[in-house]
Amino acid sequence: MPPKIRVTKEEIIKAAVDLVREQGESALNARTVAARLNCSTQPIFFNFESMGQLRNAVIEAAYVMYRQHIRAEMESGEYPPYKASGMAYISFAQKEKLLFQLLFMRDRTAEEIPEKTEEGDEMAAMVQDSTGLSAEEARLFHLEMWFYVHGIATMVATNFLTPDRELISRVLSDAYLGLKKNKT
């Protein structure tokens, strides 16, 4: 009878995500994950061909967490959905600094980045519905807002600034209204 597998792939991913959340991506290696799981490195390399594959699994798991955070904020009703997405992006950077850095501040030189995404299309559709802009203009509007939101989130994730939620809400509204006035 084969030996019982004690450490599952899901447990490895969870331990690796927790490690990155607490110490950053640089702490992600087979030994630190194994130590967290109180096991040898064997289960890690049994489940993953390489640390690169585990890193990709951590990124996927972090994206799931990020999307859940965005969805929860948008469904809360505190802000209109488009604004809620920006507020959530920034609050994710504030609450999960190291995961935010992994997801949105890593070197993407070797990655193929799609020109369009489903998420981007959804955001552009929200802009189009609320402003009456054409699909192409709404896509550009969203891109301009995302540049702004990402800048704030980056400052928050790196502790450059620590604005409170009220100020973030105000500056996002100002940017949105200013862009809207400029475009319509």
NORWO-V817899 format. One record per residue. N is the residue number from 1. RES is the residue in one small letter. NEAR is the number of other ideal C-beta (glycine too) atoms within 12 Angstrom. D_LAST is the distance of its C-alpha to the last C-alpha in whole Angstrom. Layout:
n->[N:N]
res->[RES:RES]
near->[NEAR:NEAR]
d_last->[D_LAST:D_LAST]
This chain:
n->[1:2:3:4:5:6:7:8:9:10:11:12:13:14:15:16:17:18:19:20:21:22:23:24:25:26:27:28:29:30:31:32:33:34:35:36:37:38:39:40:41:42:43:44:45:46:47:48:49:50:51:52:53:54:55:56:57:58:59:60:61:62:63:64:65:66:67:68:69:70:71:72:73:74:75:76:77:78:79:80:81:82:83:84:85:86:87:88:89:90:91:92:93:94:95:96:97:98:99:100:101:102:103:104:105:106:107:108:109:110:111:112:113:114:115:116:117:118:119:120:121:122:123:124:125:126:127:128:129:130:131:132:133:134:135:136:137:138:139:140:141:142:143:144:145:146:147:148:149:150:151:152:153:154:155:156:157:158:159:160:161:162:163:164:165:166:167:168:169:170:171:172:173:174:175:176:177:178:179:180:181:182:183:184]
res->[m:p:p:k:i:r:v:t:k:e:e:i:i:k:a:a:v:d:l:v:r:e:q:g:e:s:a:l:n:a:r:t:v:a:a:r:l:n:c:s:t:q:p:i:f:f:n:f:e:s:m:g:q:l:r:n:a:v:i:e:a:a:y:v:m:y:r:q:h:i:r:a:e:m:e:s:g:e:y:p:p:y:k:a:s:g:m:a:y:i:s:f:a:q:k:e:k:l:l:f:q:l:l:f:m:r:d:r:t:a:e:e:i:p:e:k:t:e:e:g:d:e:m:a:a:m:v:q:d:s:t:g:l:s:a:e:e:a:r:l:f:h:l:e:m:w:f:y:v:h:g:i:a:t:m:v:a:t:n:f:l:t:p:d:r:e:l:i:s:r:v:l:s:d:a:y:l:g:l:k:k:n:k:t]
near->[3:5:9:8:15:15:28:17:22:16:24:37:33:24:33:43:35:25:34:36:28:19:22:23:29:15:24:38:25:30:19:25:38:28:18:29:28:12:23:16:22:19:28:35:22:22:29:26:13:14:24:15:22:35:30:21:30:36:28:20:31:34:24:19:29:30:23:17:29:31:19:20:29:27:15:18:11:17:25:22:24:35:32:29:37:39:39:37:39:41:34:38:38:28:22:33:30:32:36:36:27:36:34:30:22:25:11:13:7:8:10:7:13:11:9:16:17:11:21:24:19:23:34:31:22:29:37:25:18:24:28:14:24:16:20:15:21:30:27:23:37:38:23:26:39:31:18:26:36:24:27:35:36:26:23:32:31:20:15:14:19:17:23:15:23:12:17:32:26:18:26:34:22:18:26:32:19:17:29:24:12:16:24:17]
d_last->[71:68:67:64:61:60:57:54:51:49:51:51:47:47:49:47:44:45:47:44:42:45:46:43:43:46:48:48:51:54:56:54:53:56:57:55:56:60:60:61:59:60:58:55:56:57:54:52:53:51:50:46:47:47:44:42:43:42:38:38:39:37:34:35:36:32:31:33:32:28:29:31:28:25:28:29:26:26:22:20:21:18:19:22:22:21:24:26:26:27:30:31:31:33:35:36:36:38:37:33:35:37:34:31:33:35:36:34:36:38:36:34:30:28:25:24:25:25:24:21:20:20:18:15:16:16:12:11:13:12:8:8:7:10:13:14:10:11:14:13:11:14:16:15:15:19:20:19:21:24:24:25:27:29:30:31:33:35:36:34:32:33:30:30:28:27:26:24:22:21:20:18:16:15:14:12:10:10:9:6:5:6:4:0]
